[in-house]
């Protein structure tokens, strides 16, 4: 798995990097076929009172790219909410990949006879 963590108008500290890694651990535990992960942490300075911290992630899995973004006043809260969203989307993608179509009992009896 290739992992890229970058910051825009922000220096990515080792503490931030470690926090993102621990949160990504949960996502990779649910779905291990992750090819590439790109995390972008941004600080938008709109006004002094309205400083927004934004976190976005692009997760490349086999056959699909999953993009999630989340903004909050606190960067750590934005990362928490982002990973919750990402986890839900990854679980949904994993469910779609699994074959839920089972043969009906009628078809099983007919093929056995």
Biopython code that builds the backbone (N, CA, C, O; Angstrom):
import numpy as np
from Bio.PDB.StructureBuilder import StructureBuilder

atoms = [
    (1, "UNK", "N", (0.847, -1.181, 0.000)),
    (1, "UNK", "CA", (0.000, 0.000, 0.000)),
    (1, "UNK", "C", (0.886, 1.236, 0.000)),
    (1, "UNK", "O", (1.748, 1.393, 0.865)),
    (2, "UNK", "N", (0.671, 2.106, -0.968)),
    (2, "UNK", "CA", (1.392, 3.374, -1.034)),
    (2, "UNK", "C", (0.599, 4.421, -0.259)),
    (2, "UNK", "O", (-0.611, 4.556, -0.443)),
    (3, "UNK", "N", (1.283, 5.156, 0.601)),
    (3, "UNK", "CA", (0.629, 6.164, 1.427)),
    (3, "UNK", "C", (1.322, 7.497, 1.240)),
    (3, "UNK", "O", (2.539, 7.597, 1.394)),
    (4, "UNK", "N", (0.545, 8.529, 0.908)),
    (4, "UNK", "CA", (1.071, 9.881, 0.766)),
    (4, "UNK", "C", (0.257, 10.807, 1.654)),
    (4, "UNK", "O", (-0.961, 10.909, 1.506)),
    (5, "UNK", "N", (0.936, 11.485, 2.584)),
    (5, "UNK", "CA", (0.275, 12.460, 3.450)),
    (5, "UNK", "C", (0.929, 13.804, 3.178)),
    (5, "UNK", "O", (2.136, 13.956, 3.367)),
    (6, "UNK", "N", (0.144, 14.781, 2.735)),
    (6, "UNK", "CA", (0.708, 16.090, 2.425)),
    (6, "UNK", "C", (-0.160, 17.182, 3.038)),
    (6, "UNK", "O", (-1.323, 16.954, 3.372)),
    (7, "UNK", "N", (0.414, 18.358, 3.179)),
    (7, "UNK", "CA", (-0.290, 19.481, 3.774)),
    (7, "UNK", "C", (-0.281, 20.674, 2.841)),
    (7, "UNK", "O", (0.688, 20.901, 2.116)),
    (8, "UNK", "N", (-1.358, 21.433, 2.859)),
    (8, "UNK", "CA", (-1.479, 22.642, 2.056)),
    (8, "UNK", "C", (-1.677, 23.799, 3.022)),
    (8, "UNK", "O", (-2.671, 23.836, 3.748)),
    (9, "UNK", "N", (-0.744, 24.742, 3.040)),
    (9, "UNK", "CA", (-0.694, 25.831, 4.023)),
    (9, "UNK", "C", (-0.551, 25.271, 5.431)),
    (9, "UNK", "O", (-1.052, 25.849, 6.395)),
    (10, "UNK", "N", (0.139, 24.139, 5.538)),
    (10, "UNK", "CA", (0.248, 23.438, 6.810)),
    (10, "UNK", "C", (1.438, 22.500, 6.746)),
    (10, "UNK", "O", (1.650, 21.824, 5.739)),
    (11, "UNK", "N", (2.212, 22.460, 7.818)),
    (11, "UNK", "CA", (3.302, 21.493, 7.903)),
    (11, "UNK", "C", (2.776, 20.241, 8.594)),
    (11, "UNK", "O", (2.198, 20.309, 9.679)),
    (12, "UNK", "N", (2.986, 19.103, 7.950)),
    (12, "UNK", "CA", (2.521, 17.836, 8.517)),
    (12, "UNK", "C", (3.535, 17.391, 9.567)),
    (12, "UNK", "O", (4.642, 16.964, 9.242)),
    (13, "UNK", "N", (3.136, 17.500, 10.823)),
    (13, "UNK", "CA", (4.017, 17.138, 11.931)),
    (13, "UNK", "C", (4.009, 15.624, 12.115)),
    (13, "UNK", "O", (3.090, 14.953, 11.648)),
    (14, "UNK", "N", (5.013, 15.082, 12.785)),
    (14, "UNK", "CA", (4.999, 13.634, 13.064)),
    (14, "UNK", "C", (3.768, 13.192, 13.859)),
    (14, "UNK", "O", (3.279, 12.078, 13.675)),
    (15, "UNK", "N", (3.269, 14.057, 14.739)),
    (15, "UNK", "CA", (2.072, 13.714, 15.521)),
    (15, "UNK", "C", (0.849, 13.595, 14.607)),
    (15, "UNK", "O", (0.045, 12.676, 14.766)),
    (16, "UNK", "N", (0.705, 14.519, 13.652)),
    (16, "UNK", "CA", (-0.404, 14.446, 12.699)),
    (16, "UNK", "C", (-0.285, 13.205, 11.826)),
    (16, "UNK", "O", (-1.271, 12.515, 11.572)),
    (17, "UNK", "N", (0.929, 12.932, 11.373)),
    (17, "UNK", "CA", (1.159, 11.755, 10.527)),
    (17, "UNK", "C", (0.787, 10.469, 11.278)),
    (17, "UNK", "O", (0.145, 9.578, 10.722)),
    (18, "UNK", "N", (1.196, 10.389, 12.536)),
    (18, "UNK", "CA", (0.901, 9.207, 13.347)),
    (18, "UNK", "C", (-0.603, 9.070, 13.599)),
    (18, "UNK", "O", (-1.139, 7.962, 13.596)),
    (19, "UNK", "N", (-1.276, 10.198, 13.815)),
    (19, "UNK", "CA", (-2.720, 10.192, 14.049)),
    (19, "UNK", "C", (-3.467, 9.674, 12.821)),
    (19, "UNK", "O", (-4.385, 8.864, 12.941)),
    (20, "UNK", "N", (-3.066, 10.147, 11.642)),
    (20, "UNK", "CA", (-3.699, 9.691, 10.399)),
    (20, "UNK", "C", (-3.440, 8.199, 10.193)),
    (20, "UNK", "O", (-4.335, 7.467, 9.772)),
    (21, "UNK", "N", (-2.226, 7.748, 10.487)),
    (21, "UNK", "CA", (-1.892, 6.334, 10.318)),
    (21, "UNK", "C", (-2.725, 5.437, 11.235)),
    (21, "UNK", "O", (-3.189, 4.377, 10.815)),
    (22, "UNK", "N", (-2.914, 5.864, 12.489)),
    (22, "UNK", "CA", (-3.704, 5.047, 13.409)),
    (22, "UNK", "C", (-5.164, 5.000, 12.979)),
    (22, "UNK", "O", (-5.824, 3.974, 13.143)),
    (23, "UNK", "N", (-5.675, 6.095, 12.433)),
    (23, "UNK", "CA", (-7.057, 6.117, 11.968)),
    (23, "UNK", "C", (-7.221, 5.288, 10.691)),
    (23, "UNK", "O", (-8.249, 4.636, 10.507)),
    (24, "UNK", "N", (-6.226, 5.309, 9.817)),
    (24, "UNK", "CA", (-6.285, 4.515, 8.584)),
    (24, "UNK", "C", (-6.206, 3.020, 8.872)),
    (24, "UNK", "O", (-6.646, 2.199, 8.068)),
    (25, "UNK", "N", (-5.647, 2.680, 10.013)),
    (25, "UNK", "CA", (-5.526, 1.283, 10.405)),
    (25, "UNK", "C", (-6.885, 0.592, 10.446)),
    (25, "UNK", "O", (-7.017, -0.566, 10.051)),
    (26, "UNK", "N", (-7.893, 1.317, 10.929)),
    (26, "UNK", "CA", (-9.236, 0.759, 11.035)),
    (26, "UNK", "C", (-9.809, 0.449, 9.650)),
    (26, "UNK", "O", (-10.464, -0.576, 9.456)),
    (27, "UNK", "N", (-9.556, 1.343, 8.690)),
    (27, "UNK", "CA", (-10.074, 1.143, 7.339)),
    (27, "UNK", "C", (-9.390, -0.052, 6.678)),
    (27, "UNK", "O", (-10.052, -0.866, 6.034)),
    (28, "UNK", "N", (-8.080, -0.160, 6.830)),
    (28, "UNK", "CA", (-7.363, -1.271, 6.197)),
    (28, "UNK", "C", (-7.649, -2.594, 6.899)),
    (28, "UNK", "O", (-7.455, -3.655, 6.307)),
    (29, "UNK", "N", (-8.104, -2.553, 8.141)),
    (29, "UNK", "CA", (-8.491, -3.764, 8.835)),
    (29, "UNK", "C", (-9.778, -4.336, 8.236)),
    (29, "UNK", "O", (-9.946, -5.553, 8.160)),
    (30, "UNK", "N", (-10.691, -3.443, 7.806)),
    (30, "UNK", "CA", (-11.937, -3.899, 7.202)),
    (30, "UNK", "C", (-11.751, -4.365, 5.763)),
    (30, "UNK", "O", (-12.442, -5.280, 5.316)),
    (31, "UNK", "N", (-10.829, -3.747, 5.037)),
    (31, "UNK", "CA", (-10.666, -4.045, 3.619)),
    (31, "UNK", "C", (-9.177, -3.983, 3.301)),
    (31, "UNK", "O", (-8.578, -2.908, 3.319)),
    (32, "UNK", "N", (-8.583, -5.138, 3.010)),
    (32, "UNK", "CA", (-7.128, -5.183, 2.868)),
    (32, "UNK", "C", (-6.638, -5.038, 1.430)),
    (32, "UNK", "O", (-5.433, -5.115, 1.192)),
    (33, "UNK", "N", (-7.533, -4.829, 0.463)),
    (33, "UNK", "CA", (-7.122, -4.714, -0.931)),
    (33, "UNK", "C", (-6.921, -3.261, -1.345)),
    (33, "UNK", "O", (-7.295, -2.880, -2.453)),
    (34, "UNK", "N", (-6.341, -2.454, -0.480)),
    (34, "UNK", "CA", (-6.098, -1.048, -0.766)),
    (34, "UNK", "C", (-4.777, -0.932, -1.519)),
    (34, "UNK", "O", (-3.754, -1.457, -1.077)),
    (35, "UNK", "N", (-4.804, -0.240, -2.661)),
    (35, "UNK", "CA", (-3.604, -0.093, -3.487)),
    (35, "UNK", "C", (-2.853, 1.181, -3.119)),
    (35, "UNK", "O", (-1.638, 1.157, -2.924)),
    (36, "UNK", "N", (-3.578, 2.294, -3.023)),
    (36, "UNK", "CA", (-2.937, 3.592, -2.876)),
    (36, "UNK", "C", (-3.815, 4.502, -2.018)),
    (36, "UNK", "O", (-5.038, 4.507, -2.164)),
    (37, "UNK", "N", (-3.189, 5.277, -1.120)),
    (37, "UNK", "CA", (-3.917, 6.222, -0.273)),
    (37, "UNK", "C", (-3.217, 7.573, -0.354)),
    (37, "UNK", "O", (-2.005, 7.665, -0.158)),
    (38, "UNK", "N", (-3.990, 8.623, -0.645)),
    (38, "UNK", "CA", (-3.458, 9.980, -0.665)),
    (38, "UNK", "C", (-4.277, 10.826, 0.301)),
    (38, "UNK", "O", (-5.493, 10.945, 0.148)),
    (39, "UNK", "N", (-3.615, 11.414, 1.294)),
    (39, "UNK", "CA", (-4.281, 12.243, 2.296)),
    (39, "UNK", "C", (-3.780, 13.668, 2.135)),
    (39, "UNK", "O", (-2.573, 13.901, 2.070)),
    (40, "UNK", "N", (-4.708, 14.627, 2.070)),
    (40, "UNK", "CA", (-4.350, 16.037, 1.956)),
    (40, "UNK", "C", (-4.991, 16.795, 3.109)),
    (40, "UNK", "O", (-6.212, 16.791, 3.263)),
    (41, "UNK", "N", (-4.164, 17.440, 3.912)),
    (41, "UNK", "CA", (-4.631, 18.239, 5.044)),
    (41, "UNK", "C", (-4.459, 19.707, 4.679)),
    (41, "UNK", "O", (-3.376, 20.114, 4.257)),
    (42, "UNK", "N", (-5.513, 20.510, 4.835)),
    (42, "UNK", "CA", (-5.510, 21.891, 4.374)),
    (42, "UNK", "C", (-6.013, 22.822, 5.468)),
    (42, "UNK", "O", (-6.906, 22.471, 6.239)),
    (43, "UNK", "N", (-5.426, 24.014, 5.523)),
    (43, "UNK", "CA", (-5.938, 25.076, 6.383)),
    (43, "UNK", "C", (-6.378, 26.206, 5.474)),
    (43, "UNK", "O", (-5.573, 26.754, 4.721)),
    (44, "UNK", "N", (-7.659, 26.558, 5.543)),
    (44, "UNK", "CA", (-8.190, 27.661, 4.749)),
    (44, "UNK", "C", (-8.367, 28.866, 5.658)),
    (44, "UNK", "O", (-9.074, 28.788, 6.664)),
    (45, "UNK", "N", (-7.739, 29.968, 5.317)),
    (45, "UNK", "CA", (-7.843, 31.177, 6.132)),
    (45, "UNK", "C", (-8.835, 32.125, 5.465)),
    (45, "UNK", "O", (-8.452, 32.999, 4.687)),
    (46, "UNK", "N", (-10.114, 31.937, 5.783)),
    (46, "UNK", "CA", (-11.134, 32.808, 5.218)),
    (46, "UNK", "C", (-11.132, 34.139, 5.965)),
    (46, "UNK", "O", (-10.879, 35.189, 5.375)),
    (47, "UNK", "N", (-11.407, 34.090, 7.229)),
    (47, "UNK", "CA", (-11.296, 35.224, 8.143)),
    (47, "UNK", "C", (-10.683, 34.679, 9.409)),
    (47, "UNK", "O", (-10.592, 33.462, 9.568)),
    (48, "UNK", "N", (-10.271, 35.518, 10.290)),
    (48, "UNK", "CA", (-9.634, 35.045, 11.524)),
    (48, "UNK", "C", (-10.603, 34.201, 12.353)),
    (48, "UNK", "O", (-10.195, 33.225, 12.983)),
    (49, "UNK", "N", (-11.879, 34.573, 12.353)),
    (49, "UNK", "CA", (-12.856, 33.823, 13.144)),
    (49, "UNK", "C", (-13.255, 32.521, 12.460)),
    (49, "UNK", "O", (-13.638, 31.565, 13.134)),
    (50, "UNK", "N", (-13.171, 32.469, 11.125)),
    (50, "UNK", "CA", (-13.691, 31.322, 10.384)),
    (50, "UNK", "C", (-12.577, 30.465, 9.794)),
    (50, "UNK", "O", (-12.653, 30.067, 8.632)),
    (51, "UNK", "N", (-11.565, 30.183, 10.567)),
    (51, "UNK", "CA", (-10.505, 29.311, 10.057)),
    (51, "UNK", "C", (-11.041, 27.897, 9.948)),
    (51, "UNK", "O", (-11.521, 27.323, 10.926)),
    (52, "UNK", "N", (-10.954, 27.345, 8.756)),
    (52, "UNK", "CA", (-11.455, 25.986, 8.526)),
    (52, "UNK", "C", (-10.295, 25.047, 8.275)),
    (52, "UNK", "O", (-9.377, 25.355, 7.515)),
    (53, "UNK", "N", (-10.350, 23.915, 8.914)),
    (53, "UNK", "CA", (-9.377, 22.853, 8.693)),
    (53, "UNK", "C", (-10.071, 21.820, 7.820)),
    (53, "UNK", "O", (-11.192, 21.411, 8.123)),
    (54, "UNK", "N", (-9.430, 21.396, 6.755)),
    (54, "UNK", "CA", (-10.061, 20.449, 5.848)),
    (54, "UNK", "C", (-9.145, 19.253, 5.653)),
    (54, "UNK", "O", (-7.933, 19.399, 5.497)),
    (55, "UNK", "N", (-9.737, 18.078, 5.665)),
    (55, "UNK", "CA", (-8.995, 16.853, 5.410)),
    (55, "UNK", "C", (-9.704, 16.119, 4.278)),
    (55, "UNK", "O", (-10.930, 16.008, 4.264)),
    (56, "UNK", "N", (-8.916, 15.623, 3.336)),
    (56, "UNK", "CA", (-9.505, 14.840, 2.252)),
    (56, "UNK", "C", (-8.605, 13.658, 1.954)),
    (56, "UNK", "O", (-7.387, 13.721, 2.117)),
    (57, "UNK", "N", (-9.228, 12.586, 1.517)),
    (57, "UNK", "CA", (-8.482, 11.360, 1.237)),
    (57, "UNK", "C", (-9.012, 10.749, -0.055)),
    (57, "UNK", "O", (-10.215, 10.740, -0.314)),
    (58, "UNK", "N", (-8.078, 10.237, -0.857)),
    (58, "UNK", "CA", (-8.414, 9.473, -2.050)),
    (58, "UNK", "C", (-7.862, 8.076, -1.837)),
    (58, "UNK", "O", (-6.658, 7.895, -1.655)),
    (59, "UNK", "N", (-8.734, 7.105, -1.860)),
    (59, "UNK", "CA", (-8.367, 5.714, -1.608)),
    (59, "UNK", "C", (-8.558, 4.952, -2.910)),
    (59, "UNK", "O", (-9.673, 4.875, -3.427)),
    (60, "UNK", "N", (-7.491, 4.393, -3.439)),
    (60, "UNK", "CA", (-7.572, 3.640, -4.686)),
    (60, "UNK", "C", (-7.599, 2.160, -4.354)),
    (60, "UNK", "O", (-6.624, 1.605, -3.847)),
    (61, "UNK", "N", (-8.727, 1.530, -4.645)),
    (61, "UNK", "CA", (-8.855, 0.086, -4.475)),
    (61, "UNK", "C", (-9.034, -0.509, -5.862)),
    (61, "UNK", "O", (-9.264, 0.216, -6.830)),
    (62, "UNK", "N", (-8.932, -1.802, -5.955)),
    (62, "UNK", "CA", (-9.021, -2.457, -7.252)),
    (62, "UNK", "C", (-10.375, -2.164, -7.901)),
    (62, "UNK", "O", (-11.420, -2.573, -7.394)),
    (63, "UNK", "N", (-10.341, -1.464, -9.009)),
    (63, "UNK", "CA", (-11.557, -1.189, -9.757)),
    (63, "UNK", "C", (-12.275, 0.093, -9.398)),
    (63, "UNK", "O", (-13.275, 0.421, -10.037)),
    (64, "UNK", "N", (-11.810, 0.837, -8.401)),
    (64, "UNK", "CA", (-12.556, 2.028, -7.994)),
    (64, "UNK", "C", (-11.681, 2.973, -7.185)),
    (64, "UNK", "O", (-10.770, 2.539, -6.480)),
    (65, "UNK", "N", (-11.960, 4.266, -7.291)),
    (65, "UNK", "CA", (-11.353, 5.278, -6.434)),
    (65, "UNK", "C", (-12.433, 5.813, -5.511)),
    (65, "UNK", "O", (-13.538, 6.129, -5.951)),
    (66, "UNK", "N", (-12.109, 5.914, -4.229)),
    (66, "UNK", "CA", (-13.054, 6.434, -3.238)),
    (66, "UNK", "C", (-12.485, 7.750, -2.732)),
    (66, "UNK", "O", (-11.366, 7.795, -2.222)),
    (67, "UNK", "N", (-13.269, 8.835, -2.876)),
    (67, "UNK", "CA", (-12.832, 10.160, -2.443)),
    (67, "UNK", "C", (-13.766, 10.653, -1.358)),
    (67, "UNK", "O", (-14.988, 10.596, -1.494)),
    (68, "UNK", "N", (-13.161, 11.150, -0.254)),
    (68, "UNK", "CA", (-13.940, 11.674, 0.870)),
    (68, "UNK", "C", (-13.264, 12.952, 1.343)),
    (68, "UNK", "O", (-12.037, 13.032, 1.401)),
    (69, "UNK", "N", (-14.075, 13.949, 1.681)),
    (69, "UNK", "CA", (-13.522, 15.169, 2.272)),
    (69, "UNK", "C", (-14.393, 15.610, 3.431)),
    (69, "UNK", "O", (-15.596, 15.351, 3.465)),
    (70, "UNK", "N", (-13.752, 16.290, 4.391)),
    (70, "UNK", "CA", (-14.466, 16.742, 5.583)),
    (70, "UNK", "C", (-13.789, 18.000, 6.097)),
    (70, "UNK", "O", (-12.561, 18.081, 6.132)),
    (71, "UNK", "N", (-14.591, 18.983, 6.498)),
    (71, "UNK", "CA", (-14.059, 20.227, 7.048)),
    (71, "UNK", "C", (-14.599, 20.433, 8.462)),
    (71, "UNK", "O", (-15.732, 20.067, 8.771)),
    (72, "UNK", "N", (-13.758, 21.030, 9.315)),
    (72, "UNK", "CA", (-14.144, 21.289, 10.704)),
    (72, "UNK", "C", (-13.221, 22.378, 11.229)),
    (72, "UNK", "O", (-12.204, 22.689, 10.607)),
    (73, "UNK", "N", (-13.571, 22.957, 12.370)),
    (73, "UNK", "CA", (-12.717, 23.974, 12.979)),
    (73, "UNK", "C", (-11.432, 23.366, 13.526)),
    (73, "UNK", "O", (-10.386, 24.016, 13.540)),
    (74, "UNK", "N", (-11.515, 22.116, 13.975)),
    (74, "UNK", "CA", (-10.369, 21.415, 14.538)),
    (74, "UNK", "C", (-9.921, 20.338, 13.549)),
    (74, "UNK", "O", (-10.745, 19.554, 13.076)),
    (75, "UNK", "N", (-8.633, 20.292, 13.233)),
    (75, "UNK", "CA", (-8.123, 19.350, 12.243)),
    (75, "UNK", "C", (-8.279, 17.903, 12.701)),
    (75, "UNK", "O", (-8.599, 17.030, 11.894)),
    (76, "UNK", "N", (-8.058, 17.647, 13.978)),
    (76, "UNK", "CA", (-8.198, 16.281, 14.489)),
    (76, "UNK", "C", (-9.655, 15.811, 14.404)),
    (76, "UNK", "O", (-9.914, 14.647, 14.100)),
    (77, "UNK", "N", (-10.601, 16.710, 14.672)),
    (77, "UNK", "CA", (-12.020, 16.360, 14.540)),
    (77, "UNK", "C", (-12.368, 16.111, 13.072)),
    (77, "UNK", "O", (-13.155, 15.216, 12.765)),
    (78, "UNK", "N", (-11.790, 16.892, 12.173)),
    (78, "UNK", "CA", (-12.020, 16.690, 10.742)),
    (78, "UNK", "C", (-11.491, 15.326, 10.299)),
    (78, "UNK", "O", (-12.128, 14.642, 9.498)),
    (79, "UNK", "N", (-10.327, 14.932, 10.820)),
    (79, "UNK", "CA", (-9.751, 13.627, 10.479)),
    (79, "UNK", "C", (-10.630, 12.504, 11.023)),
    (79, "UNK", "O", (-10.847, 11.503, 10.340)),
    (80, "UNK", "N", (-11.142, 12.664, 12.260)),
    (80, "UNK", "CA", (-12.033, 11.653, 12.846)),
    (80, "UNK", "C", (-13.281, 11.448, 11.982)),
    (80, "UNK", "O", (-13.641, 10.318, 11.652)),
    (81, "UNK", "N", (-13.937, 12.564, 11.621)),
    (81, "UNK", "CA", (-15.154, 12.477, 10.825)),
    (81, "UNK", "C", (-14.855, 11.928, 9.434)),
    (81, "UNK", "O", (-15.657, 11.183, 8.871)),
    (82, "UNK", "N", (-13.709, 12.291, 8.886)),
    (82, "UNK", "CA", (-13.294, 11.810, 7.571)),
    (82, "UNK", "C", (-13.119, 10.295, 7.579)),
    (82, "UNK", "O", (-13.574, 9.613, 6.661)),
    (83, "UNK", "N", (-12.473, 9.774, 8.594)),
    (83, "UNK", "CA", (-12.236, 8.330, 8.656)),
    (83, "UNK", "C", (-13.524, 7.562, 8.897)),
    (83, "UNK", "O", (-13.658, 6.427, 8.440)),
    (84, "UNK", "N", (-14.491, 8.172, 9.620)),
    (84, "UNK", "CA", (-15.796, 7.533, 9.787)),
    (84, "UNK", "C", (-16.503, 7.402, 8.442)),
    (84, "UNK", "O", (-17.051, 6.348, 8.118)),
    (85, "UNK", "N", (-16.484, 8.488, 7.659)),
    (85, "UNK", "CA", (-17.099, 8.462, 6.333)),
    (85, "UNK", "C", (-16.407, 7.447, 5.434)),
    (85, "UNK", "O", (-17.059, 6.670, 4.737)),
    (86, "UNK", "N", (-15.088, 7.465, 5.458)),
    (86, "UNK", "CA", (-14.311, 6.565, 4.610)),
    (86, "UNK", "C", (-14.584, 5.108, 4.973)),
    (86, "UNK", "O", (-14.698, 4.254, 4.094)),
    (87, "UNK", "N", (-14.686, 4.832, 6.259)),
    (87, "UNK", "CA", (-14.950, 3.471, 6.720)),
    (87, "UNK", "C", (-16.306, 2.986, 6.214)),
    (87, "UNK", "O", (-16.436, 1.841, 5.780)),
    (88, "UNK", "N", (-17.314, 3.857, 6.268)),
    (88, "UNK", "CA", (-18.637, 3.477, 5.774)),
    (88, "UNK", "C", (-18.598, 3.195, 4.273)),
    (88, "UNK", "O", (-19.199, 2.229, 3.804)),
    (89, "UNK", "N", (-17.888, 4.043, 3.520)),
    (89, "UNK", "CA", (-17.834, 3.846, 2.066)),
    (89, "UNK", "C", (-17.056, 2.585, 1.702)),
    (89, "UNK", "O", (-17.421, 1.880, 0.761)),
    (90, "UNK", "N", (-15.989, 2.298, 2.442)),
    (90, "UNK", "CA", (-15.203, 1.096, 2.167)),
    (90, "UNK", "C", (-16.023, -0.150, 2.480)),
    (90, "UNK", "O", (-15.978, -1.121, 1.725)),
    (91, "UNK", "N", (-16.771, -0.138, 3.579)),
    (91, "UNK", "CA", (-17.622, -1.287, 3.914)),
    (91, "UNK", "C", (-18.703, -1.479, 2.859)),
    (91, "UNK", "O", (-19.024, -2.611, 2.498)),
    (92, "UNK", "N", (-19.269, -0.377, 2.359)),
    (92, "UNK", "CA", (-20.285, -0.468, 1.314)),
    (92, "UNK", "C", (-19.685, -1.035, 0.026)),
    (92, "UNK", "O", (-20.306, -1.858, -0.647)),
    (93, "UNK", "N", (-18.477, -0.591, -0.310)),
    (93, "UNK", "CA", (-17.790, -1.107, -1.499)),
    (93, "UNK", "C", (-17.489, -2.596, -1.352)),
    (93, "UNK", "O", (-17.625, -3.361, -2.307)),
    (94, "UNK", "N", (-17.085, -2.996, -0.165)),
    (94, "UNK", "CA", (-16.783, -4.409, 0.080)),
    (94, "UNK", "C", (-18.040, -5.266, -0.039)),
    (94, "UNK", "O", (-17.984, -6.372, -0.577)),
    (95, "UNK", "N", (-19.177, -4.766, 0.458)),
    (95, "UNK", "CA", (-20.436, -5.493, 0.332)),
    (95, "UNK", "C", (-20.847, -5.648, -1.125)),
    (95, "UNK", "O", (-21.389, -6.684, -1.509)),
    (96, "UNK", "N", (-20.597, -4.635, -1.933)),
    (96, "UNK", "CA", (-20.948, -4.714, -3.352)),
    (96, "UNK", "C", (-20.090, -5.733, -4.084)),
    (96, "UNK", "O", (-20.548, -6.356, -5.042)),
    (97, "UNK", "N", (-18.862, -5.908, -3.647)),
    (97, "UNK", "CA", (-17.980, -6.860, -4.304)),
    (97, "UNK", "C", (-18.376, -8.303, -4.015)),
    (97, "UNK", "O", (-18.179, -9.183, -4.852)),
    (98, "UNK", "N", (-18.930, -8.545, -2.838)),
    (98, "UNK", "CA", (-19.291, -9.903, -2.468)),
    (98, "UNK", "C", (-20.535, -10.337, -3.227)),
    (98, "UNK", "O", (-21.430, -9.530, -3.480)),
    (99, "UNK", "N", (-20.587, -11.593, -3.584)),
    (99, "UNK", "CA", (-21.723, -12.122, -4.317)),
    (99, "UNK", "C", (-22.806, -12.530, -3.327)),
    (99, "UNK", "O", (-22.637, -13.496, -2.582)),
    (100, "UNK", "N", (-23.919, -11.798, -3.316)),
    (100, "UNK", "CA", (-25.013, -12.093, -2.408)),
    (100, "UNK", "C", (-26.124, -12.884, -3.095)),
    (100, "UNK", "O", (-27.168, -13.135, -2.491)),
    (101, "UNK", "N", (-25.910, -13.278, -4.353)),
    (101, "UNK", "CA", (-26.930, -14.003, -5.094)),
    (101, "UNK", "C", (-26.740, -15.498, -4.871)),
    (101, "UNK", "O", (-25.759, -16.086, -5.327)),
    (102, "UNK", "N", (-27.671, -16.089, -4.179)),
    (102, "UNK", "CA", (-27.621, -17.519, -3.909)),
    (102, "UNK", "C", (-28.681, -18.208, -4.759)),
    (102, "UNK", "O", (-29.711, -17.611, -5.075)),
    (103, "UNK", "N", (-28.434, -19.449, -5.127)),
    (103, "UNK", "CA", (-29.431, -20.212, -5.863)),
    (103, "UNK", "C", (-30.585, -20.556, -4.929)),
    (103, "UNK", "O", (-30.384, -20.877, -3.758)),
    (104, "UNK", "N", (-31.785, -20.482, -5.467)),
    (104, "UNK", "CA", (-32.960, -20.803, -4.659)),
    (104, "UNK", "C", (-33.026, -22.312, -4.442)),
    (104, "UNK", "O", (-32.468, -23.075, -5.231)),
    (105, "UNK", "N", (-33.704, -22.750, -3.380)),
    (105, "UNK", "CA", (-33.817, -24.182, -3.121)),
    (105, "UNK", "C", (-34.475, -24.949, -4.271)),
    (105, "UNK", "O", (-34.157, -26.120, -4.481)),
    (106, "UNK", "N", (-35.400, -24.307, -5.032)),
    (106, "UNK", "CA", (-36.037, -24.953, -6.164)),
    (106, "UNK", "C", (-34.993, -25.336, -7.223)),
    (106, "UNK", "O", (-35.011, -26.444, -7.760)),
    (107, "UNK", "N", (-34.098, -24.406, -7.503)),
    (107, "UNK", "CA", (-33.074, -24.649, -8.525)),
    (107, "UNK", "C", (-32.102, -25.730, -8.069)),
    (107, "UNK", "O", (-31.625, -26.518, -8.886)),
    (108, "UNK", "N", (-31.807, -25.773, -6.782)),
    (108, "UNK", "CA", (-30.904, -26.804, -6.275)),
    (108, "UNK", "C", (-31.531, -28.189, -6.432)),
    (108, "UNK", "O", (-30.844, -29.138, -6.808)),
    (109, "UNK", "N", (-32.846, -28.315, -6.143)),
    (109, "UNK", "CA", (-33.530, -29.594, -6.287)),
    (109, "UNK", "C", (-33.611, -30.034, -7.751)),
    (109, "UNK", "O", (-33.451, -31.215, -8.057)),
    (110, "UNK", "N", (-33.860, -29.078, -8.658)),
    (110, "UNK", "CA", (-33.999, -29.395, -10.073)),
    (110, "UNK", "C", (-32.677, -29.850, -10.675)),
    (110, "UNK", "O", (-32.650, -30.751, -11.513)),
    (111, "UNK", "N", (-31.571, -29.225, -10.245)),
    (111, "UNK", "CA", (-30.266, -29.606, -10.810)),
    (111, "UNK", "C", (-29.792, -30.954, -10.260)),
    (111, "UNK", "O", (-29.018, -31.648, -10.919)),
    (112, "UNK", "N", (-30.243, -31.329, -9.070)),
    (112, "UNK", "CA", (-29.833, -32.601, -8.481)),
    (112, "UNK", "C", (-30.568, -33.775, -9.124)),
    (112, "UNK", "O", (-30.050, -34.891, -9.151)),
    (113, "UNK", "N", (-31.782, -33.527, -9.647)),
    (113, "UNK", "CA", (-32.587, -34.612, -10.204)),
    (113, "UNK", "C", (-32.188, -35.006, -11.606)),
    (113, "UNK", "O", (-32.790, -35.909, -12.188)),
]
sb = StructureBuilder()
sb.init_structure("model")
sb.init_model(0)
sb.init_chain("A")
sb.init_seg("    ")
for serial, (resi, resn, name, xyz) in enumerate(atoms, 1):
    if name == "N":
        sb.init_residue(resn, " ", resi, " ")
    sb.init_atom(name, np.array(xyz, "f"), 0.0, 1.0, " ", f" {name:<3s}", serial, name[0])
structure = sb.get_structure()
